[in-house]
C-alpha cells in the first residue's frame, strides 16, 4: 500500500543534497565523532560514552540509507 505525500521544495533539496554526496560527508563526520567518543575520556564515564556511541551509530545507520550503492552520483 503506497501513500502519496507532497514534499516541499526545501525537503526535496535536502534529500537531493544527501543523495549527491552530503550523506557521505555526514557519515564521515559521524565516524570521526564516534572515534573521539570511544577513545576519549572527556565525554563522561564508560556508560555515558557507550550511550553516546549508540546514538551516533544509530544516526550513522540512518544517514547511510541516503548513500547510493557504489557511492555518490
C-alpha positions as CSV (number, residue, x, y, z in Angstrom):
1,X,0.0,0.0,0.0
2,X,1.6,3.2,-1.2
3,X,0.9,6.6,0.3
4,X,1.4,9.7,-1.8
5,X,2.9,12.6,0.0
6,X,3.7,16.1,-1.1
7,X,7.3,17.3,-0.4
8,X,8.2,20.9,-0.1
9,X,11.0,22.2,-2.3
10,X,13.2,22.5,0.8
11,X,12.7,18.8,1.6
12,X,13.4,17.8,-2.0
13,X,16.6,19.9,-2.0
14,X,17.7,18.4,1.3
15,X,17.1,14.8,0.2
16,X,18.8,15.5,-3.1
17,X,21.8,17.0,-1.3
18,X,22.1,13.9,0.9
19,X,21.9,11.6,-2.2
20,X,24.5,13.5,-4.1
21,X,27.3,13.4,-1.6
22,X,26.1,15.1,1.5
23,X,25.3,11.9,3.2
24,X,28.8,10.6,2.7
25,X,30.2,13.8,4.3
26,X,27.9,13.4,7.3
27,X,28.7,9.7,7.5
28,X,32.4,10.5,7.7
29,X,31.8,13.2,10.3
30,X,29.8,10.8,12.5
31,X,32.5,8.1,12.2
32,X,35.1,10.7,13.4
33,X,32.9,11.7,16.2
34,X,32.3,8.1,17.2
35,X,36.1,7.5,17.2
36,X,36.6,10.5,19.6
37,X,33.8,9.4,21.9
38,X,35.1,5.8,22.2
39,X,38.8,6.8,22.6
40,X,38.4,9.9,24.7
41,X,37.6,10.2,28.4
42,X,36.3,13.7,28.2
43,X,32.8,12.5,27.4
44,X,31.9,11.2,30.8
45,X,32.2,7.7,32.2
46,X,32.1,4.5,30.2
47,X,28.4,4.1,30.5
48,X,27.8,7.7,29.2
49,X,30.2,7.2,26.3
50,X,28.5,3.9,25.4
51,X,25.1,5.6,25.2
52,X,26.5,8.4,23.1
53,X,28.3,5.9,20.8
54,X,25.0,4.0,20.4
55,X,23.2,7.2,19.4
56,X,26.0,8.1,16.9
57,X,25.8,4.6,15.4
58,X,22.1,4.9,15.0
59,X,22.5,8.3,13.3
60,X,25.1,6.8,11.0
61,X,22.9,3.9,10.1
62,X,20.0,6.3,9.3
63,X,22.1,8.6,7.1
64,X,23.7,5.7,5.3
65,X,20.3,4.9,3.7
66,X,20.8,8.1,1.6
67,X,24.1,6.9,0.1
68,X,23.5,5.1,-3.2
69,X,25.2,1.8,-3.8
70,X,28.6,2.5,-5.1
71,X,28.9,6.0,-3.6
72,X,27.5,9.4,-4.5
73,X,26.5,10.1,-8.1
